[in-house]
Amino acid sequence: MAFVALRRFLHTASAGGVLLVLASLVAIAWANSPASGLYIDLLNVPVAVQVGALSIAKPLLLWINDGLMAVFFLLVGLEIKREVLEGGLSSLAKAGLPAIAAMGGMAVPAAVYTALNWGNPETLSGWAIPAATDIAFALGVLALLGTRAPASLKIFLLALAIMDDLGAIVIIALFYTAELSLAALGLAAVGLAVLVLLNRLGVMRIAAYILVGIFLWVCVLKSGVHATLAGVATAFAIPLRTRDAPSRYGDSPLRQLEHMLHPWVAFGILPVFAFANAGVPLDGLTFGSLLEPVPLGIALGLFLGKQVGVMAFTWAAIRLGAGRLPSGASWVQFYGMAVLTGIGFTMSLFIGGLAFNDEGYSAAVRIGVLSGSLLSAVVGYAVLFAASGRATASATPAQVVRRGSAEAGD
């Protein structure tokens, strides 16, 4: 059951990556067209929801980034919980190497950005922007390779990216929090307590968790902590296992909700987020603009920092006996995968929006994320394609047949 869910996720994430690209291209084209003003006006359309004295009024862009992305983080939380309880992160042996690789893939990019922005407190706040990996884009590039990329490499990338997301969640909670409202935090604590109680009482109805989750989202939004974290907290409370007889999804509320959310997130929420955040005006952009500390720090952090961090930490861990390469993958193929972790996009743009209150840095963040992610995608694909081609050319016909059969079985 767990492996079937994994295959379904890989397929959906890969297809969703294509939509992300298209949505980004539409946003860039519109933002640089004669109708660019309409693009800006659309994102600034005021949207308000009011119940009695409680009112939430935000421009459309913030509803997307604070509201829709909370649903994305709900799905991320569900994936993390399932992987920790019964998937690729369910034991130290399984989670150890991807966790070490993820730590390297977050620490080194942050160090690269920090080094290039040292001495400027205003831009140092963006240190976490290149630390994230976009699962949909990275898996989408791997999917283009078909059976040229070992299935074990795809699973390792998924585990690494999930650990990466967990790290990003912790970073957002600790470092990107505004002034706190104790009253709202107190109500949020009540919401969390109710979620835990529902779980302990064995409540299986998803609607109960979602209703409390909405209440929690409003409280967290008003508290000063970023509202998307309410999605993660809600996900962790939803039960994975039940005592009832299994059905298609094992009567698991977590699996049912994960299955329902995947297409909405992959084909709706993430493309909408990309459309709303990727539209960067290119007028006046020169090569010198790319060499400014913020875009250069992000681009180099994603492209160089990610691959160096993942490779160095993984090599050291394997040398110390803490793990081994994914089965069927060579070091060159693993390096190609490490380059793909530099595709930050969704999470990098999201953290970039939290890091800078000054709109003057918005274009710099987008340029850095887009250039670093694009370079990582192209180079990673080229390395994997070349490495897989050499491996196939040197294999005997029988080995090729066996490899194809094994991966088809996977």
N, C-alpha and C positions, 0 to 999 in steps of 0.2 A: 504493500500500500504506500509506504513512504517513498519507494523508488518511482512508482507511478506518478505520485504527486510532484516529485522532482522533475521528471521528464515533461510533465504538463507545464510546470513553471518555466523550464528552459525554453520551451517552444513559445509560450506567451511572451516572455521577456525579450526573446530574439525578434519576434514580429513587432513588438512594441518599439524596439529600437529604431526600426525603419520609420515609424510614424514620428518619433522624436526628431529625426533628421529632417523630415518634410516640414514639420511644424516650425523648426528653427529656421529653415530656409525661407519659409513664407514670412516669418517675423522680420528677418533681416531685409528681405526684398521690400516689404511694406514700409519698414522704418527708413528706407533709403529711396522711397518713391516720392513723387509729388504729393501723394496723399498721406505723408508721414504724420501730419497733424491729426488725422483721424485715428491713427494707431495710438497716439499718446492720449487723445481724448477718450478713446474707448477704455483704456486701462484706468483712466481717472474718473470714470463714471461713478458717482456716489451711490452706494447701496446701503440701506439701513434696515435693521430688524428691531422692532420694539415690542416689548410685552410689559404693559404697565409703565412703571418708572424705569425699568431696565431697557437700555437702548445700546445697540451696537451699530455704529455707523463708520464705514470704511470705504475707500475707493475700491473698485473692482480688483485691482492688482493685489491689494492686501487680503481680500476675501480668498483669492486664489492661493496666495502664499501662506496665509494663516489658517484658512478653512479647508480648502481642497487638499493641501499638503498634510493636514492632520489625518486625513483618510489614507494617504500614502504611508505615513508613519505608523498608522494602525496596521497596515499590511506588513510593513517591515517588522513590527513587533511580533505579529503572528508567526512570520517566517523564523525569526530568531528563537522564539519559544519552541516551535516544533523541532527545529534543528538541534537545539540544546537537549530536548527531552528524548528524541528518538532518531535524529538524523545525523548529518555529518559532523555535528559538534557535541554528540551525546557522550563522548568519553574523552579522556585526556589524550589517548593515542590518536583519535580522529581529529580533535580540535587543536592539538598542540602546534603542529607545523603551520597550518593556516593562520592561527592566532599570532605566532611569532612573525610570520611574513607580513600580516596586517599591521603589526606594531612598527615594523621597519618601514612599511609603506605609508605610515602616517607621520612618523618622527622625522625622517629625512626630508620629505617635502616641506614640512613646517620649518626645519632648520634652513633649507635653501631660501625660502621666502624671507625668513627673519634676517639672514645674512645680507640680503639685498636691500632690506628696508631698515637696517639697524640705524638708530639715531633719529628716526622719525616716528615719534609716538603715535601720530595720527594714522599712519599707514600700517604700523605693526599689528593693529587689531585684526588684520586680514591673514594672520599666520596660518589659520586652519583651513583656508580656502582650498589649497592644493592637496589637502590630506585625505580627500574623499574619492571613492570610486563609484562610477555609475554602473549598476548591475545590468540594466537593460542594454546600454550601448556596448559594454564590454562583451556580454554574451552574444549580442547581435553580430559583432565582428567575428567572434569564434564560430557562430553558426554559418557564416559565409564560407568557411573552410570545409564544411561538411565532415567527412570521415578523415580528412587530413589532420584534424586536431583530435588527439586521443580523448575518449570520453572521460577518463580520469582527470585530465587537465581541466575540462569544463567543470567538473564537480569541485576540484580544488579552488578554481576561480570563484565559484559560487560561495564556497565556505569562507574564503578570504574576504570577499565583498560583504558578506553578512557581518563578519567580525568588524570590518571597516565601518559599516553602518552603525553598529553598536558603539564603536568608538566615537563616531560623529554625534550620536545622541548624547553621550556623556559630555562631550565638548560643548554642545549647545546648552546643556543644562548648567554647566559650571561657568562658562566664560561669556555667554551671550544672553545674559539676563539683565533686564532693565531694573529700575527702582521697584522694590517689592511692596505689595499691599498685603499687610498681615491679615486683614479681614477676608480678602479673597483667597489667600493661602489656607486660612482656617476652613473655609467652605470646601476648598479643593481636597483638604485632608479628609473631610467628611465623605466626599465622593469616593475617594480611594478606599476608605474603610468599608463603604457599602459594596464596592466591587469585590473586595476581599471576602466579605460576608457572603455574597452571592456565590462565589467560588467554593467557599467552605461548606455551604449548604447544598452544594451539588446542583444548583440551578442550571438547566440546560438551554433555556430559551435565550437566543441571541438578542432578541429585542430588549430584554431586561438590561443587558450589559451596554447596549447601544444608547438607551435612554439615560442611564447613569453616566455614560461616557460623554454625551452631549452636555450634561450639567457640568461635568468635570472640565470640559473644553472651555465653557464660558467662564468658569472660575479661574482657570489657569490663564486665559486670555486677559482677564481683569487684574491678575496678580502681578504681572510684570515678567513672569517666566514665559518662555515662548510656547504658544498654544499647541503647537504640533506635538509636544511631549505628552499631552493628554491622550493622543492616539496610541502611543507606546504603552502608557500605563494601563489603558483599557485592554489592549491586546494581551498583556501579561496576565490579566485576571480571567480571561476566557478559557474554559477547560479544554484540554486536548483529549483526555481519556474519559470514558464513561463506563458505568457498570452494566449498561444495557447491551442487548444483542447487536452485533455490528450490522450496518447496512452499507450502502455504497461508500459513504465516507466514515464508516465506523460509528455513526451517531455522534461524531465529534463536533461540537459547536465550532471549535477552532478551525478544523478542516473545512467545514461547510462555509464558514465566513471567508476563509482564505480563497476557496474556490470561487465564491461569488465576487469577491473584490478584484481578483487578478485582471479580468478583462476590462473592468471599469478603470482601474489604475493604469494599466498598460496602454489602452486605446483611448482613454479619455483624460484622466487627471494629469498624467505626465506630459502628453502632447500639449495640453492647455497651458501647463506651467512653462513648458519650453517656448511656446508662442508668446507668452506674456513677459518672459525674461530674457529671451535671446535677441530681441530686436535692438541692435546697436547701430547708431548712425555712423556711417563710414566716411562722411564728408570731412575733409581736413585731416584724415588719418594718413600718417606717413610711417616710413620704416622706423624713424626715431621715436614714434609713439609707442611702438612695441618694446623699445628699450628702456622705457621709464620703469622705475622700481616696482610699482604695483603689477602691471601686466607681465613684466619680465619675471618677477618673482613667482607669480602664479603659473606661467607657462613652463618655466624651468623646473618649478616644484613638481608639476604634473608629469612632464616628460622625462626629466632626468632624476628628480628626487624619488619618484615612485619606483622606477625600475631599479635604481641603486639600492634603495631601502629594502625592497622585497628580495632582491638577489642576495645582498650581503647578509641579511638576517637569516634567510633560508640556508645559505651555504654554511654559515657558522653553526646553525642548529643541527644540520645534517652531520657536520664534522664532529660535533659533540655527542652524536648518537641520539638526538632528540626527535628524529624522524627520517623519512626518505622521500625521494622524488615520487610523484604520482606514477603509478605503474604504466609502462609503455611509453613514457615521455622521456625525451633526452634533455640535457641541460640547455641546448639551443632552443628547443620548443618551450621549455619552462621560461627561458629568457623572453621569448616572444610574448608569452602570457603576462610576464611581469611588466612589459612595456604597455600592454593593454590596460593594466590597472591605472595608468595615467589618464584614462578617459574619465574625467571627473564630472563634467557637465551638470546633471540635475542637482546633486548634492553640493557641488562647488558653487554653482550659481545661488543656491539657497543660502549657504553659509555666507557668501559674499553679500547678499542682501541684509544679513544680520550684522555683519562686521562693520559696515559703513553707513552712518546716518547721513553723510554728505552725498547728495546726488551727483556731485562732481566726480566721484570715483566709480559711478555706475558703469560708464562706458569702459573704463580701464579694466574693471573686473570681468566684464563680458568678453572683451578682447583677449585677455589672458586665458580665461577658461576655454574659449572656443579654439584659440590657436594651440594651446597645450593639449587639449583633448583630440583635436584633429590630427596633430602630429603623432600622438601616441597611437591612434587608430591606424593610420597609414603605415607607420614603421612596424608596429606590432603584427599587423596582418602580413606585411612583406616578409618579416622574419619567420613567422610560422609557415607561410606558404613555401618559402625556400627550404626551410628545414624539413618539412614534411615531404617535399618533392625529392630531396636527396635520400631520405629514409626509404621512400617507396622505390626509387631507382636502384638502390643497393639491395633490396629485398628480393628473395626468390618468388616465383609465381605462387607457390604454395603458401608462403608467409603472407603475401598480399591477400590471398583468399581468406586465410584464417583470421587476419586482422579485420578485414571487412565484415566477416561473419560475426566475430566477437563484438564489434561495435554496433552492428545491427541488432544483436541480441540484447545489448545494454539499453 
